[in-house]
Structure formats: structure tokens, C-alpha cells
Amino acid sequence: MSRILRLVVETLGHRGVGIGRHQGKVVMVPLSAPGDELEVEIIESHRSYDEGRILRLLNPSPWRREPPCKYFGSCGGCQLQHLEISYQRREKEKIFSEMMESGSRVAREKIGGILFGQEEFGYRCRLDLRVVWDRGPRVGFSRRGSEELIPLESCMVARKKINDVLEPLGGFLREFFPWRVSRVEIACDDSSWGFTLFLARRGRETPPRERKFPEAARELEGLRSICMGRTEGGRVETLWAREGGPLGVWMTVNLPGHGEMALEVWPGVFSQVNPEVNQILVNIILSWAHKLEARSILDLYAGMGNLSIPLSTIASRVMAVEVDPRAVENGLENSRRIGAENIVWIRNSAAKAISDLVSKGERFDLVVLDPPRAGAKEIMGAIPLLDPKGVIYVSCDPATLARDMAIVQRESSFRVQEIVPLDMFPQTYHIESASLLLRPEGAQWS
């Protein structure tokens, strides 16, 4: 039998879940806001906390707003649309600081205020969607807390071009019915004109050659290419590409003394989804590298060159390490097109690359890493063996960042000099950040 109780929400947890206490026990309630007075049903009980859902909003928080998106509360993509954007950012800044202080003992004064772009909606240049097949394809996100699909007609955090594609996408995917496409990624230029499709499938079926992609592509204005791979990784096949055009989409960064530089992102290759905040991130990295007078730079988890290529404009030598062969090929093509001749691309895991470089006696002024959400636990103890002046760690997960910062500070003389959180993903609990670590002899920072 379920329990129903009254609850006042006190704080926001790091996954965007409201937290209150009932008779001394923590109660976690999604979609609630600090200051809410609620009638809550307990749906799952654990030893140290309960999980609840809102039955009635008795007295709303002053920070609550009507969520703008009709899918909010069902769709699992966003968690914070019911909160005013200024409050979202204030809470993210607070949560991030608490996680850094408790998880890696970083002093509060080392943590900057959260930086953000102008757009709280319409900022995403890439959307990764599930496809579920019934009588035909349905495209959308998973329902919050389950595998059930919420079909989407539009997404408020995506660029207009992506939303323009969503409506005709179902009809287009019917052409792929025999392959049971399970995921589709739509990516668009930061100017929102051209776009690409990356289709993922399960199994090893080979796409039929007789499919009439040019005819299908004419129905989708601005389509540059269609690529396909498997959900578990492996080779990516270009099914169709518009003649005479780029394979991917353009992401532009503005670099001091160089003006605008357009980087191409191929379908299926990772890139940051928020161009405006990515520009802020690149500016921070370049500023730190410039202050360190870094002439030789190692960029780990380099992707298609989002940081490597801008860093090449201020360094004598950049070594870019990336395990994904397609991303390396994409990065090499970007380097050739831009004329960045001082970048050496290495296709390898970060751990193996560091081991090889240390054995060869290589040294770098600066090591930059931008690992996936799981972090870089396996390499943090080895980075100091490259004898850098500084380390810059770009993270999309505060929990793994705190863990990795604790490792490097425990196992070396590096200490956190500065951390800057960034609101790369408004309306969600996710927090991007850039951290600078220096050795004590290099810790005098002006």
C-alpha cells in the first residue's frame, strides 16, 4: 500500500531532483522545486531515502514557472524546465561547487561563477533520437524513468532546422524498414541551414544498394549526407552524400588574430551541441594556454579537433590523440583544409598513447583532456609523467571530475588553480566545466 504525505522541498539534488525530509528521512521528488509544498506519494522506499511523485502542488515555490514544452514531465530529455533559468543556473553553480569541495577538496575561491550563452532554448545543433517500430517508425525520446518512447513533433532545445526535419523524418525512415533502424542523429550547422543524418542499426545487415537515396533526399531540404553504423560502434558507411558539398556540418569558432574558423563535423563523430557555449569554452582554454606560454601541447580525447585546431594557432606543436578512427580522419581533414600543419594526429587510446609517449621521453608544456562522461580515472596518475606545466581538464560530469581531481592531487604535486562551470545544456541537470591544474612552482597566476 502506497504512503501519501505532505512535504516541503528544501534543496535541489545534482540530478535535478527536489529533496525534502519527512520524519528525518530524505525524500526525493522529481519535477519539484525548492520551496514547493507538496502532497507526495511514496513509490519506492530504500533504507536511507524514499522516492516520491507529486500528487498535488499545495503551495508553489517562487522559483517555479509553467514549463514551456508540452512534453516536459513525460519526456526524459529535460529535467529543469519548471524552474526559471536564472534559478537553474544559480542552483547548478551551487551544486557544482559543493561536489568539487566535498569530492576533491577544492577551495571555494578556486571555483568561478557559471558561464552561459544567451539562448535557454533552441541551442542544440545535434539531437540523438530513438526509433521504435510498430506499424511504422516512431521517433522520439524515452519517457522519464522508463524505456517507453515519447514520439516528438518538435524539441524546444533544438535548433529550428532540426525541428523542420522531425516532421518528415518518419516517412523518410520507412525507406529503412528492413534494417530496423534503432537510432537517428540529426546534426545541423551552427547557422542552422545544412544538416546530416546518422542512422544506427542493430545487427550486421548490409543496406540494400537499390534504395533511391537521391530521390528521398530531395524531400529533406538542406540534407548533406546520410551515414549508417551499428549501435555498438564499428565502421560507418556513407549511404549518400550531396555531390560537391561537405560530408558533415559546420561548427564555427572565432579565434583571436585568425577570425572565424569553420570546423567540419562528420555524421557519427562527437561534437559539442551548444556552439555559443563551446565558443566560451574555447576562449577559456586558449587564455589558459597563452598564460602558460605553452608551446608543446598534448590533446587527449581530441575528437575532430574542437580544441586541438584552435590550440594549434598559439602553439608550435600539438599532438592530438583520439581512439575513434573516423574522428581522427575527420580531424586530419579539418587540419588539412585549415592548413594546421603543426598538429600530429595519433589514433590510440589515451592510456596507451601516454604510455608510449612516456617510454619515448616525450614532454609537453600542457596536457588537455576532454574525456567522455565516464571520466579519465585510468590516466590521471600517469599524466604528471609527461612533466607538463599545466593540465586542463574539460568535463561534462561533476562526479567523475571530482573523482579524477582527487586522484591527480593525491598522486602528484598538481593542484587545482581554477575551475569554471559552464551551462552547456540549459533545462537539464548536466554541467560542463573546465579545470586548470598547476604544479606549485607554476601556481602564481595573474
C-alpha positions in Angstrom: 0.0 0.0 0.0 1.4 3.4 -1.0 2.1 6.2 1.5 0.9 9.7 1.0 2.5 12.6 2.9 3.0 16.3 2.9 6.5 17.5 2.1 8.3 20.8 1.8 11.2 20.6 -0.8 14.4 22.1 0.7 17.1 21.7 -1.9 17.8 20.5 -5.5 20.0 17.4 -6.0 22.7 17.1 -8.6 20.4 15.2 -11.0 17.7 17.9 -10.8 15.6 16.1 -8.3 14.0 18.0 -5.4 14.9 16.8 -1.9 12.9 17.2 1.3 12.7 15.4 4.7 9.8 13.6 6.3 10.3 12.5 9.9 14.0 12.8 9.4 14.2 10.6 6.2 15.2 12.0 2.9 12.5 12.1 0.2 13.5 12.6 -3.4 10.8 14.0 -5.8 11.4 14.6 -9.5 10.0 17.8 -11.1 9.7 19.6 -7.8 11.4 22.9 -6.8 13.0 24.1 -3.6 10.2 25.9 -1.7 7.4 23.7 -3.0 4.9 22.4 -0.5 3.6 19.1 -1.9 1.3 16.2 -1.4 3.6 13.3 -2.4 3.0 9.6 -3.0 6.0 7.4 -2.0 6.5 5.0 -4.9 9.7 3.3 -3.7 11.3 3.0 -0.3 15.0 2.5 0.5 17.0 2.2 3.7 18.3 5.8 3.6 15.8 7.6 1.4 12.4 7.4 -0.3 11.4 8.2 -3.8 8.1 10.0 -4.4 6.0 11.6 -7.1 3.9 14.7 -6.9 0.2 14.2 -6.4 -0.8 17.8 -5.7 1.1 21.1 -5.6 -0.2 22.7 -2.4 1.9 25.9 -2.4 4.3 26.5 -5.3 7.9 27.7 -5.0 8.6 31.3 -6.0 11.1 29.9 -8.5 8.6 27.7 -10.3 7.3 28.5 -13.7 4.9 26.9 -16.2 7.1 24.6 -18.3 7.1 25.9 -21.9 7.4 22.4 -23.5 4.3 20.2 -23.9 6.4 17.1 -23.4 8.0 18.2 -20.2 7.3 15.8 -17.3 6.9 12.8 -19.7 9.9 13.1 -21.9 13.2 12.3 -20.1 15.3 14.8 -22.1 14.9 17.8 -19.8 14.6 17.9 -16.0 14.5 21.7 -15.1 12.1 23.5 -17.4 9.8 24.1 -14.5 12.4 26.4 -12.9 13.3 29.9 -14.0 16.5 29.9 -16.0 18.3 32.3 -13.6 17.4 29.9 -10.7 18.5 26.9 -12.7 22.0 28.4 -13.2 22.3 29.5 -9.6 21.4 26.0 -8.4 23.8 24.4 -10.9 26.6 26.7 -9.7 25.9 25.8 -6.0 25.6 22.0 -6.7 28.8 22.1 -8.8 30.8 23.9 -6.0 29.5 21.5 -3.3 30.6 18.5 -5.4 34.0 19.9 -6.0 34.6 20.9 -2.4 33.4 17.5 -1.0 34.7 15.2 -3.7 38.1 16.7 -4.4 38.6 19.2 -1.6 38.9 22.2 -4.0 38.7 25.5 -2.1 35.6 27.5 -2.9 37.6 30.5 -4.1 39.1 28.4 -6.9 35.6 27.8 -8.4 34.3 30.5 -10.7 30.7 31.6 -11.4 28.8 29.6 -14.0 29.1 31.0 -17.6 26.4 30.7 -20.2 25.1 31.7 -23.6 22.1 33.9 -24.5 19.8 31.1 -25.5 18.0 28.9 -23.0 16.0 27.2 -25.8 16.9 26.4 -29.4 20.6 25.9 -28.7 21.2 22.3 -29.7 22.9 21.6 -33.1 22.6 17.9 -32.6 19.8 15.6 -31.4 20.1 11.9 -30.8 16.7 10.2 -31.1 15.4 6.7 -30.5 13.4 4.9 -33.2 10.7 2.4 -32.3 9.0 0.3 -35.0 5.3 -0.6 -34.7 3.3 -0.4 -38.0 5.9 2.2 -38.9 8.7 4.2 -37.4 8.1 6.4 -34.3 10.9 8.9 -33.4 11.4 10.5 -30.0 13.0 10.3 -26.5 12.5 7.8 -23.8 9.8 8.5 -21.2 11.3 9.7 -17.9 12.3 6.6 -15.9 11.3 4.0 -18.5 12.1 2.6 -21.9 8.7 3.7 -23.3 9.0 6.1 -26.3 7.6 9.6 -26.3 7.2 10.5 -30.0 8.2 14.0 -30.8 6.8 16.5 -33.3 9.4 19.1 -32.1 12.0 19.7 -29.4 12.3 23.1 -27.7 16.0 22.9 -27.0 16.9 22.0 -30.6 17.7 24.4 -33.5 14.9 25.3 -35.9 16.5 23.3 -38.7 16.4 20.1 -36.6 12.7 20.7 -35.8 12.0 21.3 -39.5 13.4 17.8 -40.2 11.5 16.0 -37.4 8.1 16.1 -39.2 9.1 14.4 -42.5 11.6 12.1 -40.8 9.1 9.3 -40.1 8.2 9.0 -43.8 11.8 9.1 -44.8 12.7 6.3 -42.3 10.1 4.0 -43.8 12.6 3.5 -46.6 14.8 1.8 -44.0 12.2 -0.5 -42.5 14.0 -3.8 -43.4 17.0 -2.7 -41.3 15.1 -1.8 -38.2 17.0 1.5 -37.6 17.1 1.9 -33.8 18.5 5.4 -33.5 18.8 8.5 -35.6 21.1 11.5 -35.0 20.3 14.8 -36.7 23.1 17.4 -36.8 22.9 20.9 -38.3 25.3 23.8 -39.0 25.6 26.4 -36.2 23.9 28.7 -38.8 21.1 26.1 -38.9 20.9 25.6 -42.7 22.6 22.3 -43.7 22.1 19.1 -41.8 23.1 15.4 -41.8 21.6 12.1 -40.7 23.4 9.4 -38.9 21.4 6.2 -38.7 22.3 3.4 -36.2 21.1 -0.2 -36.6 21.5 -3.4 -34.6 23.0 -6.5 -36.2 25.1 -6.8 -39.4 22.6 -6.3 -42.2 24.0 -4.5 -45.2 21.9 -1.7 -46.5 20.4 -2.6 -49.9 22.1 -0.7 -52.7 19.0 -0.1 -54.8 17.5 2.4 -52.3 16.7 5.6 -54.0 18.5 8.0 -51.7 18.8 10.9 -54.1 15.0 10.9 -54.6 14.4 10.6 -50.8 17.0 13.3 -50.1 15.1 15.8 -52.2 12.3 15.7 -49.7 14.6 17.0 -47.0 15.8 20.4 -47.9 19.4 21.1 -46.8 20.4 17.4 -46.4 24.1 16.9 -47.0 24.6 13.2 -46.3 23.2 10.0 -44.9 25.5 7.7 -43.0 24.9 4.5 -41.2 26.7 2.5 -38.5 25.8 0.0 -35.8 24.6 1.0 -32.3 27.6 -0.8 -30.7 30.2 1.1 -32.9 32.3 -0.1 -35.7 32.6 1.0 -39.3 30.4 3.9 -40.6 29.1 3.7 -44.2 28.2 6.7 -46.3 24.9 5.8 -47.9 24.5 9.0 -49.8 26.3 12.4 -50.0 25.3 15.5 -51.9 27.7 15.9 -54.8 30.2 18.8 -54.4 29.3 19.5 -50.8 30.8 18.7 -47.4 30.0 15.4 -45.8 29.3 17.0 -42.4 28.0 20.2 -40.8 29.9 23.3 -39.9 30.8 24.4 -36.3 32.4 27.9 -36.2 34.8 29.2 -33.7 36.2 32.8 -33.6 39.9 32.9 -32.8 41.9 35.9 -31.8 44.1 37.1 -34.7 42.5 34.5 -37.0 38.9 35.4 -37.2 36.2 32.8 -37.8 37.4 29.2 -38.4 34.8 26.6 -39.6 35.4 23.0 -38.4 33.5 20.2 -40.2 31.8 17.6 -38.1 31.1 14.3 -39.8 28.0 12.2 -39.1 28.6 9.9 -36.1 31.6 12.0 -34.8 31.2 13.6 -31.4 31.0 17.4 -31.2 29.7 19.9 -28.6 26.0 20.6 -29.1 25.9 24.3 -28.0 28.0 26.4 -30.3 27.7 29.6 -28.3 28.9 28.0 -25.1 31.5 26.0 -27.0 33.0 29.3 -28.1 33.2 30.4 -24.4 34.9 27.1 -23.6 37.5 27.5 -26.4 38.2 31.1 -25.2 38.9 29.8 -21.7 41.3 27.1 -23.0 43.2 29.4 -25.3 43.5 32.0 -22.5 45.0 29.5 -20.0 47.3 28.0 -22.7 48.5 31.5 -23.6 49.2 32.4 -20.0 51.2 29.2 -19.6 53.2 30.1 -22.7 52.5 26.5 -23.9 54.5 25.8 -27.0 54.0 22.0 -27.0 50.5 20.7 -26.2 49.1 17.2 -25.9 45.3 17.0 -26.5 43.7 13.7 -25.3 40.3 12.6 -26.4 40.7 15.1 -29.3 37.6 14.2 -31.3 37.6 16.0 -34.6 39.8 18.8 -33.4 37.5 21.1 -31.5 40.3 22.1 -29.1 43.4 20.8 -31.0 42.9 23.1 -34.0 42.3 26.3 -32.0 45.3 25.5 -29.8 47.5 25.0 -32.9 47.2 28.7 -33.6 49.2 29.6 -30.4 51.5 26.5 -30.1 54.5 25.3 -32.0 53.4 21.7 -31.8 50.1 20.0 -30.9 49.7 16.2 -30.6 46.1 15.1 -30.9 45.1 11.7 -29.5 41.8 10.1 -30.4 40.7 6.4 -30.3 37.8 6.7 -32.8 39.4 6.2 -36.3 36.6 8.2 -38.0 37.1 11.1 -35.7 40.8 11.0 -36.5 40.1 11.0 -40.2 37.7 13.9 -39.7 40.3 15.8 -37.6 43.0 15.2 -40.3 40.7 16.6 -43.0 39.9 19.7 -40.8 43.7 20.2 -40.3 44.5 19.9 -44.0 41.7 22.3 -45.0 42.6 24.9 -42.5 46.4 24.5 -43.0 47.2 23.5 -39.5 50.5 21.8 -40.3 51.7 21.7 -36.7 49.2 19.1 -35.5 50.2 15.4 -35.3 47.2 13.0 -35.1 47.6 9.7 -33.3 44.9 7.1 -33.4 45.1 5.4 -30.0 43.6 5.2 -26.6 44.6 7.9 -24.1 46.2 5.4 -21.8 48.2 3.6 -24.5 49.3 6.9 -26.0 50.6 8.2 -22.7 52.5 5.0 -22.0 54.1 5.2 -25.5 55.0 8.9 -25.1 56.5 8.4 -21.6 58.6 5.5 -22.9 60.0 7.7 -25.7 60.8 10.5 -23.2 58.3 13.0 -24.7 57.5 16.1 -22.7 54.7 18.7 -23.1 54.1 22.2 -21.7 50.4 21.5 -21.4 48.2 18.4 -21.4 44.5 19.0 -22.3 41.9 16.3 -21.9 38.1 16.2 -22.7 37.1 12.7 -21.8 33.6 11.1 -22.1 31.2 11.2 -19.2 32.9 8.2 -17.5 35.9 10.4 -17.0 39.7 9.6 -17.2 40.4 7.7 -14.0 42.8 5.3 -15.7 45.2 8.0 -16.9 45.2 10.7 -14.1 48.1 9.2 -12.3 50.2 8.9 -15.5 49.7 12.5 -16.8 52.4 14.0 -14.5 55.0 11.7 -16.0 54.8 13.9 -19.2 56.1 16.8 -17.0 53.7 19.5 -18.1 53.5 22.9 -16.6 49.7 22.6 -16.5 46.8 20.3 -17.1 43.4 21.4 -18.5 40.5 19.0 -17.9 37.2 19.6 -19.7 34.4 17.6 -18.1 30.7 17.0 -18.7 30.2 15.2 -15.4 31.0 16.8 -12.0 31.0 13.4 -10.2 33.7 11.9 -12.3 35.6 15.2 -12.5 35.7 15.3 -8.6 37.0 11.7 -8.5 39.7 12.4 -11.1 40.8 15.7 -9.5 41.2 13.8 -6.2 43.4 11.2 -7.9 45.8 13.6 -9.6 46.1 15.7 -6.4 46.7 12.6 -4.3 49.3 11.1 -6.6 51.2 14.2 -7.8 52.1 17.7 -6.9 49.5 19.2 -9.2 46.8 21.4 -7.5 43.6 22.9 -8.9 44.2 26.5 -9.7 40.8 27.4 -11.2 37.6 25.7 -12.3 34.9 27.3 -14.4 31.5 25.7 -14.7 29.5 26.3 -17.9 25.8 25.9 -18.7 26.3 24.0 -21.9 22.9 22.2 -21.5 20.1 24.6 -20.2 16.9 22.9 -19.0 18.9 19.8 -17.9 20.9 19.0 -14.8 24.1 18.5 -16.8 27.1 20.8 -16.1 30.1 21.3 -18.4 33.3 22.6 -16.8 36.9 23.5 -17.5 39.6 23.0 -14.8 43.2 24.2 -14.7 45.8 22.3 -12.6 49.3 23.6 -12.0 52.4 22.4 -10.1 53.2 24.6 -7.0 56.1 26.2 -8.8 53.8 27.4 -11.5 50.9 28.3 -9.3 51.5 32.0 -9.3 48.6 33.1 -11.6 47.8 36.7 -12.6 
